[in-house]
Each structure stands twice: as structure tokens, then as C-alpha cells.
Amino acid sequence: LDLRAAMDRIVARCRRDRPDVYGLLGAWNEQFQASLASVRTLGPGDAFPRFLMFDTERRLVGIDELLGHQDLVVVFFRGSWNSGCRLQLGALKRLYPLVNGLGAELIAVSPELARSSGALKERMGLPFPILTDYQSELGLSLGLGSAVPDRFANGFDRLGIDLEAHTDDDQRIFPVPTTFVVDRLGIIREVLVEKHLLYRRSPTDVLEALLRLRQPRLRPKGQA
């Protein structure tokens, strides 16, 4: 799957069929890109924050049980309502065996409630865990929180998407689409950020980052 080409088709269809929504998304993207200049997130050499979140089976999952014997790829996505996110997850599904083959586990993280992300996981047959970052607590701690302004939320209303129902959060905070590659010691090795609101990074970027993990590892910041 050529993820970029697939997303190009979605954007073109929106521009053709819903010019009103496309105009709102374009204006929001300009504001979104301007806001990225002030985003300060953790980077290579930092320890990834400890977390405890529910998966789609409502089982608590912590970072400690995911690390130790494998590296970790943490993919932040907005939700099942987002067509770009669905395309990205579908592409990651195809590459998941290769991710495992490189000695890593992949988890997808979204502020979406388990009932919605669970339905998405079942419908798409996703083999990796999806965790609920309730009200974007982890995303905000990483500097990834991005609120949907009121004037742009109208575009989702016109598409019949109730953002608050998906997240139980009237602030409508969603993560900047970002992927963290974390080594088995819990240290961030790479951060892959998509700077365009309507697009997502290619999953092949994840494979390339994992291959680079075979190189000498970084020590945590402040450690000799």
C-alpha cells in the first residue's frame, strides 16, 4: 500500500465532494502547522514516560511488561473516526510481522474509548494492542496534545462525527500523529512526527528506525 497516494485520494475526494469541509480542514492545518513550532516533546536519549492504560479488552497494560526483552514502537493516532489513521493502521498491520522480526512490539495509542477502538481492532483484524490514553494524559505529558478549535469542530459535525462521544472529553484533545521508537531499556531512540494534519508518516519509516536500533544504543540523558 502506497500510504501517501491513498491519502492523496482521500484529500482529493474531500476537496471535490465536500469543499466546505475541505476549506475548514485546510485552515485548521495552517493553524496546526504554526502551533508545531512551539511543541516541545521528549526526544532521543530521554526515558519514555511510565504508563498504565486499558487495552481493548479493558485490561491494564503498563510499559514495564512491554519492555525488557524487546524494543517498542508507540504509534499515537487520533481515532477510528479518522480515515488517515485507519489507513496508517492498515499499513502497519501489513508490516507488523517485520516489526516483530526485528525484535520489537508495536502498540497504537489513542484517546478513543475502548468500545470504539475495540470495534476498530476487530473490524480491521489488527494484530497489535490498542491502548486508551484517557483524555490524552500521556499525550499531553509528551507535549503532543492538540485541541480541535470550536470553529473547526463544525466540520466534523457536518460529517456526522461526534468527537466527544469517541473520547469522553469535551476539550477535544487529540495527539499530533507521532511515532516513538523506544529501546528495551525504555529509552527513546527516534521520534517520527507528521507535520501535515491530513497525512501520516510511512510505516516503512518505522522499519528503517528499527534497523538503526541495531547500532550502538544511546545512554539515558544525565547518565555517564
N, C-alpha and C positions, 0 to 999 in steps of 0.2 A: 504494500500500500504506500503510495506517494502521499504522505500526510499533507504536505503543503498544497499539492494540486487539489486534493479533496476539500481542503478548507477554502481554497480559491473558488471552487464551485459553489460552496455554501454562501460565501460572501456575495458572489455574482447573482445567485438566486435571490438573496435578500434584497440586493440593490434593485433587481428587476421587479420582484413581486411586492415588496414592502418598502418603497422608498422612504416612507415616513419613519419607519423603524431604523432603516439603514442610516438616515440622517442623524438620528439620536445616537446610534452606536458610534458613528464617526466623530461626533462632538465629544462623546464620552471618552473615546480613545485618545483624542488630543489632550483632554484633561488628565487622563490616566498616565500617558507618557510623560507629561510635565511633572506629575507627582512622583514618578520613579526617581527623579533627581535627588529627592530628599529621603528615599528609602535607605535605611541602614540595617542590613541584615548580617547575621553571622556568616563567616566565610572560612576558607581553607585554614586549617590549624586550630579552629575553635572546636570545643566539645559540643556535640549536638545535645539540646536540652533533654532531660529525662521527661518521659511522658507516660501516661496511663489513660488509654482510650478504649471505648467499646468498639468491637467489630460488628459485622452484620448479624452475627449470632448472639449479640448482646453479651459477649464475653470480654472481660477486661484484658487488654493486651498492653504490656509495657515494653519499653525499649530493651530492658535487660534480657528478656527472653528471646529477643530477636538477634542480639549481638553475641559476641564471644567466639563463635565458630564460623561466622560468615559476615561478609560485608552487607551493607544495607542501602537500598535505593528508596528514598522517600519522595513520592510524587504528590505535590499539592495540586488539587483540581477543584473547580468551583462547584460542580454538582451534576447530577444526572440530567437536569433540565438543559444543560449547555451542550449544544451539538459539537462544538470543538473539543470539549472534554471527552465526549463519547468516542469521537474519532481517535483521540490520543490514547484512551484506554484500550480501544480495539487494537491499535497498532502495538501497544505494549504487550497485549495478550499474545500476539504472534511471536514476539521476541522473548517472551518470558523463559522458555527453555534455555535460550542462550544466556540469559541473565543468571539462571541457576547454574549453568555450566561453567560460568566464570566465578563461582563460589559466592554468590550474593542472593539475598532475598529482596523482593520488591514489595512495598506497601503503598497503597494510594490513600491519601488523607483529604478529607473534605469536611466542611461544617454541616453537611447534609445529615439529617437524621437517619438512623439505621433502617427504618422502614423503606425509605426511598433508595438509599444506596444498596440495600439488600435486594430490592427488586431489580435494580440495575445489574448487580453482580449475577443474579440468576438468569436474567434475560440475555445477557451478553456472554454468559459462561466464563466469567473472569476467574482465572486460577489463583490470583493473588489476593491477600486480605485488603479490605477497605475499612478504614477506621474513621470514626466520627470525632472530629475536632470541635466539640460543642462550643458554639458561639465564638469559634475561631481563637480559642485560648492559646493553643500552640502557635498558630499562625501569627497572632499578634506579638507573642514573645519573640518571634523570629523577625519581626518587622515586615511581615507580609500582608497584614490586614489592609484591605481596600474596600471602602464602603461605596455602595451604589447610591449616588446622589438622587434626591427625590425627583428632580426633573428628568432623569434618565430612567428611573424605575417605571415611568409611564410606558416606555417601550416594551417592557416585559409584560405589563398589564395588557397591552394590546395583543400580545402573543398568547395570552391566557396562562402565563407563568406566574404563580404566586410564590415569590421568593421566600416570604416569611413562613409559609406553610412547610417549605422544604427544610428550614433550619431552626424554627422556633426562636428567631432572632429578629426583632423589629428594627435593628440597626442595619440590617442587610450588609453585613461584613463578609467579604469573600477573599480568599487568598490570591495574591499575584501568582499566576501559574509558574511554579518553581519546582525544580528537582534538586534534591541534595543527595550526593554520593558520600556515604559515611563508612569508614573502615570498621573492622571488627572490634577496635578499641574505643569506638564511639566518637572518633574524630572526623570532622567534615573534611573531605578531600577536594570536592568540587561542588560548585553551585551553578546550576543551569537555569537561567531566567529568560522567559519570553517577554519581550518589551512591547509587543503589539497585542492589544486586548483581544483581537479576534483570531489569533494564531497560537500555536503551541510548538515547543521545541520538538525536533525529530527524535524518536526513540533511539535511532542509531547514535545520537549524541551520548546516550546513557551507556551503550556498549563501548564506545570509544573511551569514556571516562573510566569504566571498569577495567579496561585493558591497561590504562595508565596507572591503575592501582597496583599493578604488578611491579611498578617502580618503587624505589625506597620510600617508606612512609614518613609523613610529617610527624613531628612530636607536638603534643599539645602546647599552646602558647603559654609562655612562662615557665616551661619545663626545660631543664638543661639537657 
